[in-house]
Amino acid sequence: MEVAEGIHRVEAPLADRYVAMYLVVGHDSVMVVDTGLDESVRVHLRDYCAAARIDPARIRYALNTHADFDHVGGNGALREFAPGVLFACGERDRAMIEDVETLIDQRYGEFRHHHGFDETAETQGFIREVCRLLPIDIGLTGGETFDLGGRRVEILHTPGHSRGHLTVYDPLTDSAIIADALLTTSVLTASGQPAFPPTYRYVDSYRATARMLLALNARTLLTSHYPVAVGPAAVEFCEISLAYCDTVERVVLDVLADTDQPLSLLAICRAGAGRLGPWPAGPADYLVYPVLGHLEDLTRRGIVHEVPGPPTTWQRT
Ligand SMILES: [Zn+2]
């Protein structure tokens, strides 16, 4: 679907959700933003390009917004479809985007040793199956531009969900492809129901990203797992994401105020889950991402303190 002049959104299935990839079309070349899973490119992007008469020989750049399997898995398939493509990503995410074992270990396995939370062997197997990763050609830090011919897109560093997360801003249509830079109060299923918590991880950066995107005030906000947001809906999307950080912080502090005992990350998440969202018990455990982010932030500010583990625990100061 063409969502703004020359910007196409291609949705591919992802279990009971979807992931949206984007094509930004200039006179000379095309940029693909995110590659979904292997099948997202092999089937969905290919079919879309054929129907929209976008010649794969014109696909010059592919930008991975961040290191998550559902945004990078189709890199190998895209190189087959468009052999001339150059891959770009945020420098801080590069190692995880180039190697699936690094992605599984560092992105999804970071809670394993100190917090007793990890992906199952089955999920790890699924991630290996749907990802074909490649070396990245161009490492970005934000501030770069890409000339696609009659259209020059700007790269913004929008960290928080990951350290290297990027946004592609198109001044021509005043559109920002923010992918997962902001995640409101829940990630959604394809039918718009809450699927699991917003997995932002670095709270300071995430809040700064929300404020920066509010100041940018792009007319059209293009995400990976939510409907297109235009005008007031785009502003609201950023405001809801920013306000939710205050909610999580408050709930974390309330949970810790209720006890004299130091609590583990999972214990804090499970005690607060009912006040943070409607998710069932399994998916609610993904609160480990934002809640660890808040505990680190509150520790830096001297409001809570960490008791070394494992498991690591926290107490009000
Ligand atoms: Zn995603």
py3Dmol code that shows the C-alpha trace and the ligand (Angstrom):
import py3Dmol

protein = """\
ATOM      1  CA  MET A   1       0.000   0.000   0.000  1.00  0.00           C
ATOM      2  CA  GLU A   2       1.341   3.466  -0.914  1.00  0.00           C
ATOM      3  CA  VAL A   3       0.993   5.370   2.387  1.00  0.00           C
ATOM      4  CA  ALA A   4       2.552   8.656   1.227  1.00  0.00           C
ATOM      5  CA  GLU A   5       3.785   9.672  -2.222  1.00  0.00           C
ATOM      6  CA  GLY A   6       6.501   7.144  -3.131  1.00  0.00           C
ATOM      7  CA  ILE A   7       6.458   5.391   0.259  1.00  0.00           C
ATOM      8  CA  HIS A   8       5.054   1.878   0.229  1.00  0.00           C
ATOM      9  CA  ARG A   9       4.152  -0.213   3.269  1.00  0.00           C
ATOM     10  CA  VAL A  10       4.340  -4.002   2.892  1.00  0.00           C
ATOM     11  CA  GLU A  11       2.895  -6.032   5.750  1.00  0.00           C
ATOM     12  CA  ALA A  12       4.104  -9.604   6.277  1.00  0.00           C
ATOM     13  CA  PRO A  13       2.671 -12.090   8.797  1.00  0.00           C
ATOM     14  CA  LEU A  14       4.523 -12.706  12.087  1.00  0.00           C
ATOM     15  CA  ALA A  15       2.605 -15.381  14.090  1.00  0.00           C
ATOM     16  CA  ASP A  16      -0.583 -13.574  15.233  1.00  0.00           C
ATOM     17  CA  ARG A  17       1.020 -10.190  14.482  1.00  0.00           C
ATOM     18  CA  TYR A  18       2.471  -8.531  11.392  1.00  0.00           C
ATOM     19  CA  VAL A  19       5.678  -6.705  10.616  1.00  0.00           C
ATOM     20  CA  ALA A  20       5.613  -3.776   8.188  1.00  0.00           C
ATOM     21  CA  MET A  21       8.505  -3.193   5.778  1.00  0.00           C
ATOM     22  CA  TYR A  22       8.757   0.039   3.771  1.00  0.00           C
ATOM     23  CA  LEU A  23       9.977   0.952   0.287  1.00  0.00           C
ATOM     24  CA  VAL A  24      11.040   4.557  -0.275  1.00  0.00           C
ATOM     25  CA  VAL A  25      11.111   5.194  -4.016  1.00  0.00           C
ATOM     26  CA  GLY A  26      13.229   7.930  -5.621  1.00  0.00           C
ATOM     27  CA  HIS A  27      13.804   8.698  -9.311  1.00  0.00           C
ATOM     28  CA  ASP A  28      17.106   6.797  -9.298  1.00  0.00           C
ATOM     29  CA  SER A  29      16.935   4.275  -6.525  1.00  0.00           C
ATOM     30  CA  VAL A  30      14.824   2.599  -3.867  1.00  0.00           C
ATOM     31  CA  MET A  31      15.528   2.154  -0.155  1.00  0.00           C
ATOM     32  CA  VAL A  32      14.008  -0.813   1.692  1.00  0.00           C
ATOM     33  CA  VAL A  33      13.468  -0.134   5.404  1.00  0.00           C
ATOM     34  CA  ASP A  34      13.558  -3.403   7.405  1.00  0.00           C
ATOM     35  CA  THR A  35      13.435  -6.884   5.934  1.00  0.00           C
ATOM     36  CA  GLY A  36      11.094  -8.808   8.273  1.00  0.00           C
ATOM     37  CA  LEU A  37      11.756 -12.553   8.258  1.00  0.00           C
ATOM     38  CA  ASP A  38      13.291 -14.583   5.447  1.00  0.00           C
ATOM     39  CA  GLU A  39       9.804 -15.357   4.118  1.00  0.00           C
ATOM     40  CA  SER A  40       8.719 -11.698   4.363  1.00  0.00           C
ATOM     41  CA  VAL A  41      11.138 -10.866   1.545  1.00  0.00           C
ATOM     42  CA  ARG A  42      11.002 -14.166  -0.399  1.00  0.00           C
ATOM     43  CA  VAL A  43       7.212 -13.991  -0.645  1.00  0.00           C
ATOM     44  CA  HIS A  44       5.642 -10.717   0.451  1.00  0.00           C
ATOM     45  CA  LEU A  45       8.144  -8.076  -0.659  1.00  0.00           C
ATOM     46  CA  ARG A  46       8.741  -9.866  -3.989  1.00  0.00           C
ATOM     47  CA  ASP A  47       5.014 -10.113  -4.717  1.00  0.00           C
ATOM     48  CA  TYR A  48       4.487  -6.478  -3.771  1.00  0.00           C
ATOM     49  CA  CYS A  49       7.305  -5.244  -6.020  1.00  0.00           C
ATOM     50  CA  ALA A  50       5.931  -7.266  -8.935  1.00  0.00           C
ATOM     51  CA  ALA A  51       2.411  -5.863  -8.463  1.00  0.00           C
ATOM     52  CA  ALA A  52       3.620  -2.263  -7.947  1.00  0.00           C
ATOM     53  CA  ARG A  53       6.116  -2.540 -10.859  1.00  0.00           C
ATOM     54  CA  ILE A  54       9.121  -1.751  -8.689  1.00  0.00           C
ATOM     55  CA  ASP A  55      12.171  -3.203 -10.463  1.00  0.00           C
ATOM     56  CA  PRO A  56      14.445  -4.950  -7.899  1.00  0.00           C
ATOM     57  CA  ALA A  57      17.454  -3.675  -9.877  1.00  0.00           C
ATOM     58  CA  ARG A  58      16.571  -0.209  -8.507  1.00  0.00           C
ATOM     59  CA  ILE A  59      16.811  -1.343  -4.864  1.00  0.00           C
ATOM     60  CA  ARG A  60      20.121   0.252  -3.903  1.00  0.00           C
ATOM     61  CA  TYR A  61      19.874   0.455  -0.085  1.00  0.00           C
ATOM     62  CA  ALA A  62      18.359  -1.625   2.688  1.00  0.00           C
ATOM     63  CA  LEU A  63      18.295  -0.105   6.151  1.00  0.00           C
ATOM     64  CA  ASN A  64      17.700  -2.259   9.238  1.00  0.00           C
ATOM     65  CA  THR A  65      16.184   0.031  11.871  1.00  0.00           C
ATOM     66  CA  HIS A  66      17.409  -2.137  14.759  1.00  0.00           C
ATOM     67  CA  ALA A  67      18.614  -5.522  15.941  1.00  0.00           C
ATOM     68  CA  ASP A  68      15.492  -7.676  16.230  1.00  0.00           C
ATOM     69  CA  PHE A  69      14.944 -10.852  14.266  1.00  0.00           C
ATOM     70  CA  ASP A  70      11.688  -9.583  12.734  1.00  0.00           C
ATOM     71  CA  HIS A  71      13.463  -6.548  11.229  1.00  0.00           C
ATOM     72  CA  VAL A  72      16.624  -8.159   9.831  1.00  0.00           C
ATOM     73  CA  GLY A  73      15.794 -11.797   9.045  1.00  0.00           C
ATOM     74  CA  GLY A  74      15.138 -11.138   5.354  1.00  0.00           C
ATOM     75  CA  ASN A  75      18.584  -9.640   4.629  1.00  0.00           C
ATOM     76  CA  GLY A  76      19.881 -12.777   2.877  1.00  0.00           C
ATOM     77  CA  ALA A  77      16.712 -13.103   0.804  1.00  0.00           C
ATOM     78  CA  LEU A  78      16.884  -9.425  -0.176  1.00  0.00           C
ATOM     79  CA  ARG A  79      20.464  -9.801  -1.426  1.00  0.00           C
ATOM     80  CA  GLU A  80      19.218 -12.655  -3.671  1.00  0.00           C
ATOM     81  CA  PHE A  81      16.268 -10.589  -4.909  1.00  0.00           C
ATOM     82  CA  ALA A  82      18.295  -7.388  -5.404  1.00  0.00           C
ATOM     83  CA  PRO A  83      21.994  -8.360  -5.723  1.00  0.00           C
ATOM     84  CA  GLY A  84      23.156  -4.726  -5.947  1.00  0.00           C
ATOM     85  CA  VAL A  85      21.703  -3.742  -2.564  1.00  0.00           C
ATOM     86  CA  LEU A  86      23.904  -2.218   0.157  1.00  0.00           C
ATOM     87  CA  PHE A  87      22.925  -2.890   3.787  1.00  0.00           C
ATOM     88  CA  ALA A  88      22.979  -0.150   6.431  1.00  0.00           C
ATOM     89  CA  CYS A  89      22.195  -0.142  10.159  1.00  0.00           C
ATOM     90  CA  GLY A  90      22.979   1.672  13.389  1.00  0.00           C
ATOM     91  CA  GLU A  91      26.598   1.073  14.361  1.00  0.00           C
ATOM     92  CA  ARG A  92      25.602   0.207  17.933  1.00  0.00           C
ATOM     93  CA  ASP A  93      23.388  -2.657  16.674  1.00  0.00           C
ATOM     94  CA  ARG A  94      25.712  -3.905  13.938  1.00  0.00           C
ATOM     95  CA  ALA A  95      27.232  -6.966  15.667  1.00  0.00           C
ATOM     96  CA  MET A  96      23.790  -8.391  16.482  1.00  0.00           C
ATOM     97  CA  ILE A  97      22.490  -7.711  12.951  1.00  0.00           C
ATOM     98  CA  GLU A  98      25.442  -9.475  11.314  1.00  0.00           C
ATOM     99  CA  ASP A  99      25.330 -12.695  13.346  1.00  0.00           C
ATOM    100  CA  VAL A 100      22.295 -14.595  14.598  1.00  0.00           C
ATOM    101  CA  GLU A 101      24.119 -16.229  17.540  1.00  0.00           C
ATOM    102  CA  THR A 102      25.233 -12.789  18.771  1.00  0.00           C
ATOM    103  CA  LEU A 103      21.626 -11.589  18.390  1.00  0.00           C
ATOM    104  CA  ILE A 104      20.275 -14.547  20.394  1.00  0.00           C
ATOM    105  CA  ASP A 105      22.986 -14.218  23.035  1.00  0.00           C
ATOM    106  CA  GLN A 106      23.141 -10.429  23.538  1.00  0.00           C
ATOM    107  CA  ARG A 107      19.682  -9.177  22.625  1.00  0.00           C
ATOM    108  CA  TYR A 108      17.468 -12.008  23.878  1.00  0.00           C
ATOM    109  CA  GLY A 109      19.857 -13.685  26.333  1.00  0.00           C
ATOM    110  CA  GLU A 110      20.853 -10.683  28.418  1.00  0.00           C
ATOM    111  CA  PHE A 111      18.487 -11.647  31.271  1.00  0.00           C
ATOM    112  CA  ARG A 112      19.704 -15.259  31.402  1.00  0.00           C
ATOM    113  CA  HIS A 113      22.442 -15.149  34.056  1.00  0.00           C
ATOM    114  CA  HIS A 114      21.252 -12.551  36.554  1.00  0.00           C
ATOM    115  CA  HIS A 115      17.479 -12.471  36.120  1.00  0.00           C
ATOM    116  CA  GLY A 116      16.350 -16.030  35.344  1.00  0.00           C
ATOM    117  CA  PHE A 117      14.574 -15.113  32.109  1.00  0.00           C
ATOM    118  CA  ASP A 118      15.412 -16.377  28.625  1.00  0.00           C
ATOM    119  CA  GLU A 119      13.826 -17.390  25.340  1.00  0.00           C
ATOM    120  CA  THR A 120      13.004 -21.104  25.100  1.00  0.00           C
ATOM    121  CA  ALA A 121      15.157 -23.407  22.965  1.00  0.00           C
ATOM    122  CA  GLU A 122      12.163 -23.625  20.618  1.00  0.00           C
ATOM    123  CA  THR A 123      12.044 -19.833  20.117  1.00  0.00           C
ATOM    124  CA  GLN A 124      15.814 -19.709  19.629  1.00  0.00           C
ATOM    125  CA  GLY A 125      15.440 -22.409  16.960  1.00  0.00           C
ATOM    126  CA  PHE A 126      12.689 -20.394  15.283  1.00  0.00           C
ATOM    127  CA  ILE A 127      14.882 -17.277  15.226  1.00  0.00           C
ATOM    128  CA  ARG A 128      17.736 -19.235  13.580  1.00  0.00           C
ATOM    129  CA  GLU A 129      15.278 -20.605  11.025  1.00  0.00           C
ATOM    130  CA  VAL A 130      13.755 -17.255   9.962  1.00  0.00           C
ATOM    131  CA  CYS A 131      16.985 -15.200   9.861  1.00  0.00           C
ATOM    132  CA  ARG A 132      19.588 -15.187   7.126  1.00  0.00           C
ATOM    133  CA  LEU A 133      22.026 -12.469   8.140  1.00  0.00           C
ATOM    134  CA  LEU A 134      24.863 -10.805   6.228  1.00  0.00           C
ATOM    135  CA  PRO A 135      27.739  -8.379   6.837  1.00  0.00           C
ATOM    136  CA  ILE A 136      26.508  -4.771   6.938  1.00  0.00           C
ATOM    137  CA  ASP A 137      28.016  -2.445   4.329  1.00  0.00           C
ATOM    138  CA  ILE A 138      27.329   0.945   5.959  1.00  0.00           C
ATOM    139  CA  GLY A 139      27.314   1.687   9.697  1.00  0.00           C
ATOM    140  CA  LEU A 140      25.264   4.750  10.682  1.00  0.00           C
ATOM    141  CA  THR A 141      25.103   6.911  13.809  1.00  0.00           C
ATOM    142  CA  GLY A 142      22.380   9.379  12.776  1.00  0.00           C
ATOM    143  CA  GLY A 143      22.697  12.619  10.816  1.00  0.00           C
ATOM    144  CA  GLU A 144      23.503  10.933   7.481  1.00  0.00           C
ATOM    145  CA  THR A 145      21.395  11.429   4.337  1.00  0.00           C
ATOM    146  CA  PHE A 146      20.700   9.164   1.354  1.00  0.00           C
ATOM    147  CA  ASP A 147      19.994  10.662  -2.066  1.00  0.00           C
ATOM    148  CA  LEU A 148      17.489   8.441  -3.892  1.00  0.00           C
ATOM    149  CA  GLY A 149      17.099  10.865  -6.820  1.00  0.00           C
ATOM    150  CA  GLY A 150      14.712  13.789  -6.344  1.00  0.00           C
ATOM    151  CA  ARG A 151      14.350  12.692  -2.755  1.00  0.00           C
ATOM    152  CA  ARG A 152      16.898  12.845   0.051  1.00  0.00           C
ATOM    153  CA  VAL A 153      16.005  10.948   3.216  1.00  0.00           C
ATOM    154  CA  GLU A 154      17.546  11.764   6.598  1.00  0.00           C
ATOM    155  CA  ILE A 155      18.713   9.263   9.207  1.00  0.00           C
ATOM    156  CA  LEU A 156      17.848   9.998  12.848  1.00  0.00           C
ATOM    157  CA  HIS A 157      19.276   8.130  15.822  1.00  0.00           C
ATOM    158  CA  THR A 158      16.264   7.086  17.912  1.00  0.00           C
ATOM    159  CA  PRO A 159      17.616   4.790  20.661  1.00  0.00           C
ATOM    160  CA  GLY A 160      15.686   3.253  23.563  1.00  0.00           C
ATOM    161  CA  HIS A 161      14.251   0.026  22.150  1.00  0.00           C
ATOM    162  CA  SER A 162      17.848  -0.773  21.178  1.00  0.00           C
ATOM    163  CA  ARG A 163      21.005   1.347  21.439  1.00  0.00           C
ATOM    164  CA  GLY A 164      21.405   1.768  17.689  1.00  0.00           C
ATOM    165  CA  HIS A 165      17.759   2.156  16.618  1.00  0.00           C
ATOM    166  CA  LEU A 166      17.339   4.417  13.554  1.00  0.00           C
ATOM    167  CA  THR A 167      14.457   6.369  12.036  1.00  0.00           C
ATOM    168  CA  VAL A 168      14.221   7.344   8.360  1.00  0.00           C
ATOM    169  CA  TYR A 169      12.731  10.806   7.836  1.00  0.00           C
ATOM    170  CA  ASP A 170      11.461  11.834   4.402  1.00  0.00           C
ATOM    171  CA  PRO A 171      11.122  15.646   4.187  1.00  0.00           C
ATOM    172  CA  LEU A 172       9.331  15.434   0.834  1.00  0.00           C
ATOM    173  CA  THR A 173       6.224  13.886   2.406  1.00  0.00           C
ATOM    174  CA  ASP A 174       6.962  14.840   6.042  1.00  0.00           C
ATOM    175  CA  SER A 175       6.931  11.141   6.975  1.00  0.00           C
ATOM    176  CA  ALA A 176       8.996   9.420   9.674  1.00  0.00           C
ATOM    177  CA  ILE A 177       9.558   5.667   9.460  1.00  0.00           C
ATOM    178  CA  ILE A 178      10.144   5.041  13.181  1.00  0.00           C
ATOM    179  CA  ALA A 179       9.713   1.229  13.180  1.00  0.00           C
ATOM    180  CA  ASP A 180       9.867   0.227  16.901  1.00  0.00           C
ATOM    181  CA  ALA A 181      11.382   3.475  18.236  1.00  0.00           C
ATOM    182  CA  LEU A 182       8.179   4.025  20.267  1.00  0.00           C
ATOM    183  CA  LEU A 183       5.756   1.284  21.304  1.00  0.00           C
ATOM    184  CA  THR A 184       2.782   2.950  23.119  1.00  0.00           C
ATOM    185  CA  THR A 185       1.338   0.883  26.003  1.00  0.00           C
ATOM    186  CA  SER A 186       1.463  -2.503  24.260  1.00  0.00           C
ATOM    187  CA  VAL A 187       2.625  -4.249  21.126  1.00  0.00           C
ATOM    188  CA  LEU A 188      -0.471  -5.338  19.200  1.00  0.00           C
ATOM    189  CA  THR A 189      -1.757  -8.424  17.419  1.00  0.00           C
ATOM    190  CA  ALA A 190      -2.830  -8.128  13.774  1.00  0.00           C
ATOM    191  CA  SER A 191      -6.401  -7.523  14.950  1.00  0.00           C
ATOM    192  CA  GLY A 192      -5.295  -4.683  17.253  1.00  0.00           C
ATOM    193  CA  GLN A 193      -5.413  -6.563  20.571  1.00  0.00           C
ATOM    194  CA  PRO A 194      -2.605  -6.217  23.163  1.00  0.00           C
ATOM    195  CA  ALA A 195       0.029  -8.916  22.480  1.00  0.00           C
ATOM    196  CA  PHE A 196       2.857  -8.144  24.944  1.00  0.00           C
ATOM    197  CA  PRO A 197       4.448  -5.202  26.760  1.00  0.00           C
ATOM    198  CA  PRO A 198       6.324  -2.408  24.970  1.00  0.00           C
ATOM    199  CA  THR A 199       9.880  -3.760  25.028  1.00  0.00           C
ATOM    200  CA  TYR A 200      11.792  -0.521  25.328  1.00  0.00           C
ATOM    201  CA  ARG A 201      15.020  -1.137  27.217  1.00  0.00           C
ATOM    202  CA  TYR A 202      16.988   2.107  27.794  1.00  0.00           C
ATOM    203  CA  VAL A 203      14.623   4.508  29.531  1.00  0.00           C
ATOM    204  CA  ASP A 204      16.575   7.768  29.322  1.00  0.00           C
ATOM    205  CA  SER A 205      17.165   7.323  25.600  1.00  0.00           C
ATOM    206  CA  TYR A 206      13.585   6.204  25.001  1.00  0.00           C
ATOM    207  CA  ARG A 207      12.135   9.277  26.702  1.00  0.00           C
ATOM    208  CA  ALA A 208      14.531  11.502  24.733  1.00  0.00           C
ATOM    209  CA  THR A 209      13.474   9.782  21.496  1.00  0.00           C
ATOM    210  CA  ALA A 210       9.786  10.399  22.288  1.00  0.00           C
ATOM    211  CA  ARG A 211      10.507  14.094  22.947  1.00  0.00           C
ATOM    212  CA  MET A 212      12.608  14.381  19.788  1.00  0.00           C
ATOM    213  CA  LEU A 213       9.855  12.801  17.652  1.00  0.00           C
ATOM    214  CA  LEU A 214       7.259  15.101  19.249  1.00  0.00           C
ATOM    215  CA  ALA A 215       9.466  18.083  18.317  1.00  0.00           C
ATOM    216  CA  LEU A 216       9.974  16.712  14.780  1.00  0.00           C
ATOM    217  CA  ASN A 217       6.172  16.613  14.540  1.00  0.00           C
ATOM    218  CA  ALA A 218       6.125  14.632  11.283  1.00  0.00           C
ATOM    219  CA  ARG A 219       2.733  14.513   9.634  1.00  0.00           C
ATOM    220  CA  THR A 220       2.866  10.758   9.069  1.00  0.00           C
ATOM    221  CA  LEU A 221       4.334   8.274  11.554  1.00  0.00           C
ATOM    222  CA  LEU A 222       5.141   4.880  10.096  1.00  0.00           C
ATOM    223  CA  THR A 223       5.724   1.996  12.523  1.00  0.00           C
ATOM    224  CA  SER A 224       6.325  -1.737  12.179  1.00  0.00           C
ATOM    225  CA  HIS A 225       3.491  -3.165  14.263  1.00  0.00           C
ATOM    226  CA  TYR A 226       0.814  -0.439  14.435  1.00  0.00           C
ATOM    227  CA  PRO A 227      -1.500   1.214  11.890  1.00  0.00           C
ATOM    228  CA  VAL A 228      -0.316   4.339  10.053  1.00  0.00           C
ATOM    229  CA  ALA A 229      -0.714   7.440  12.264  1.00  0.00           C
ATOM    230  CA  VAL A 230      -1.357  10.822  10.610  1.00  0.00           C
ATOM    231  CA  GLY A 231      -1.588  14.325  12.128  1.00  0.00           C
ATOM    232  CA  PRO A 232      -3.084  14.324  15.654  1.00  0.00           C
ATOM    233  CA  ALA A 233      -2.850  10.509  15.792  1.00  0.00           C
ATOM    234  CA  ALA A 234       0.908  10.765  15.218  1.00  0.00           C
ATOM    235  CA  VAL A 235       1.288  13.235  18.088  1.00  0.00           C
ATOM    236  CA  GLU A 236      -0.877  11.063  20.315  1.00  0.00           C
ATOM    237  CA  PHE A 237       1.248   7.988  19.502  1.00  0.00           C
ATOM    238  CA  CYS A 238       4.360   9.773  20.839  1.00  0.00           C
ATOM    239  CA  GLU A 239       2.587  11.242  23.858  1.00  0.00           C
ATOM    240  CA  ILE A 240       1.123   7.888  24.924  1.00  0.00           C
ATOM    241  CA  SER A 241       4.548   6.243  24.608  1.00  0.00           C
ATOM    242  CA  LEU A 242       6.188   8.948  26.728  1.00  0.00           C
ATOM    243  CA  ALA A 243       3.467   8.937  29.401  1.00  0.00           C
ATOM    244  CA  TYR A 244       3.634   5.150  29.732  1.00  0.00           C
ATOM    245  CA  CYS A 245       7.225   5.462  31.021  1.00  0.00           C
ATOM    246  CA  ASP A 246       5.885   7.431  33.990  1.00  0.00           C
ATOM    247  CA  THR A 247       3.304   4.707  34.627  1.00  0.00           C
ATOM    248  CA  VAL A 248       5.940   1.952  34.656  1.00  0.00           C
ATOM    249  CA  GLU A 249       8.220   3.985  36.918  1.00  0.00           C
ATOM    250  CA  ARG A 250       5.373   4.605  39.377  1.00  0.00           C
ATOM    251  CA  VAL A 251       4.326   0.939  39.463  1.00  0.00           C
ATOM    252  CA  VAL A 252       7.926  -0.244  39.993  1.00  0.00           C
ATOM    253  CA  LEU A 253       8.302   2.159  42.935  1.00  0.00           C
ATOM    254  CA  ASP A 254       4.921   1.097  44.399  1.00  0.00           C
ATOM    255  CA  VAL A 255       5.859  -2.592  44.192  1.00  0.00           C
ATOM    256  CA  LEU A 256       9.155  -1.926  45.982  1.00  0.00           C
ATOM    257  CA  ALA A 257       7.427   0.258  48.601  1.00  0.00           C
ATOM    258  CA  ASP A 258       5.120  -2.634  49.514  1.00  0.00           C
ATOM    259  CA  THR A 259       7.914  -4.774  50.991  1.00  0.00           C
ATOM    260  CA  ASP A 260      11.080  -4.646  53.116  1.00  0.00           C
ATOM    261  CA  GLN A 261      12.570  -7.509  51.115  1.00  0.00           C
ATOM    262  CA  PRO A 262      14.738  -6.966  48.039  1.00  0.00           C
ATOM    263  CA  LEU A 263      12.917  -8.234  44.930  1.00  0.00           C
ATOM    264  CA  SER A 264      14.192  -9.831  41.733  1.00  0.00           C
ATOM    265  CA  LEU A 265      13.412  -8.433  38.287  1.00  0.00           C
ATOM    266  CA  LEU A 266      10.832 -11.131  37.530  1.00  0.00           C
ATOM    267  CA  ALA A 267       9.198 -10.702  40.962  1.00  0.00           C
ATOM    268  CA  ILE A 268       8.823  -6.949  40.363  1.00  0.00           C
ATOM    269  CA  CYS A 269       7.421  -7.535  36.858  1.00  0.00           C
ATOM    270  CA  ARG A 270       4.906 -10.128  38.047  1.00  0.00           C
ATOM    271  CA  ALA A 271       3.782  -8.046  41.032  1.00  0.00           C
ATOM    272  CA  GLY A 272       3.215  -5.003  38.796  1.00  0.00           C
ATOM    273  CA  ALA A 273       1.890  -6.716  35.659  1.00  0.00           C
ATOM    274  CA  GLY A 274      -1.804  -6.320  36.548  1.00  0.00           C
ATOM    275  CA  ARG A 275      -1.396  -2.532  36.780  1.00  0.00           C
ATOM    276  CA  LEU A 276       0.671  -2.245  33.595  1.00  0.00           C
ATOM    277  CA  GLY A 277      -1.401  -4.070  31.003  1.00  0.00           C
ATOM    278  CA  PRO A 278      -3.922  -6.763  30.145  1.00  0.00           C
ATOM    279  CA  TRP A 279      -1.454  -9.421  28.964  1.00  0.00           C
ATOM    280  CA  PRO A 280      -1.624 -13.059  30.073  1.00  0.00           C
ATOM    281  CA  ALA A 281       1.126 -14.384  32.374  1.00  0.00           C
ATOM    282  CA  GLY A 282       3.604 -15.615  29.728  1.00  0.00           C
ATOM    283  CA  PRO A 283       3.718 -12.511  27.496  1.00  0.00           C
ATOM    284  CA  ALA A 284       3.642 -10.232  30.576  1.00  0.00           C
ATOM    285  CA  ASP A 285       7.130 -11.503  31.516  1.00  0.00           C
ATOM    286  CA  TYR A 286       8.495  -9.408  28.619  1.00  0.00           C
ATOM    287  CA  LEU A 287       8.107  -6.536  31.073  1.00  0.00           C
ATOM    288  CA  VAL A 288      11.691  -7.497  31.993  1.00  0.00           C
ATOM    289  CA  TYR A 289      12.856  -5.160  29.177  1.00  0.00           C
ATOM    290  CA  PRO A 290      11.287  -1.881  30.323  1.00  0.00           C
ATOM    291  CA  VAL A 291      11.343  -2.717  34.037  1.00  0.00           C
ATOM    292  CA  LEU A 292      15.106  -3.438  34.022  1.00  0.00           C
ATOM    293  CA  GLY A 293      15.519  -0.170  32.145  1.00  0.00           C
ATOM    294  CA  HIS A 294      13.613   1.683  34.855  1.00  0.00           C
ATOM    295  CA  LEU A 295      15.486  -0.080  37.691  1.00  0.00           C
ATOM    296  CA  GLU A 296      18.794   0.987  36.118  1.00  0.00           C
ATOM    297  CA  ASP A 297      17.465   4.535  35.718  1.00  0.00           C
ATOM    298  CA  LEU A 298      16.161   4.661  39.328  1.00  0.00           C
ATOM    299  CA  THR A 299      19.462   3.224  40.608  1.00  0.00           C
ATOM    300  CA  ARG A 300      21.432   5.946  38.800  1.00  0.00           C
ATOM    301  CA  ARG A 301      19.155   8.539  40.375  1.00  0.00           C
ATOM    302  CA  GLY A 302      19.708   7.026  43.850  1.00  0.00           C
ATOM    303  CA  ILE A 303      16.005   6.193  44.368  1.00  0.00           C
ATOM    304  CA  VAL A 304      16.523   2.418  44.521  1.00  0.00           C
ATOM    305  CA  HIS A 305      19.645   0.343  45.052  1.00  0.00           C
ATOM    306  CA  GLU A 306      20.803  -2.934  43.654  1.00  0.00           C
ATOM    307  CA  VAL A 307      21.670  -5.971  45.784  1.00  0.00           C
ATOM    308  CA  PRO A 308      24.066  -8.190  43.803  1.00  0.00           C
ATOM    309  CA  GLY A 309      22.923 -11.747  43.050  1.00  0.00           C
ATOM    310  CA  PRO A 310      22.282 -13.786  41.080  1.00  0.00           C
ATOM    311  CA  PRO A 311      19.480 -13.146  40.960  1.00  0.00           C
ATOM    312  CA  THR A 312      20.107  -9.418  41.178  1.00  0.00           C
ATOM    313  CA  THR A 313      17.517  -7.795  43.473  1.00  0.00           C
ATOM    314  CA  TRP A 314      16.440  -4.227  44.225  1.00  0.00           C
ATOM    315  CA  GLN A 315      15.200  -2.257  47.228  1.00  0.00           C
ATOM    316  CA  ARG A 316      13.937   1.267  47.811  1.00  0.00           C
ATOM    317  CA  THR A 317      16.758   3.465  49.135  1.00  0.00           C
TER     318      THR A 317
END
"""
ligand_1 = """\
1
ZN
Zn 9.543 -5.255 15.832
"""
view = py3Dmol.view(width=600, height=400)
view.addModel(protein, "pdb")
view.setStyle({"model": 0}, {"cartoon": {"style": "trace"}})
view.addModel(ligand_1, "xyz")
view.setStyle({"model": 1}, {"stick": {}})
view.zoomTo()
view.show()
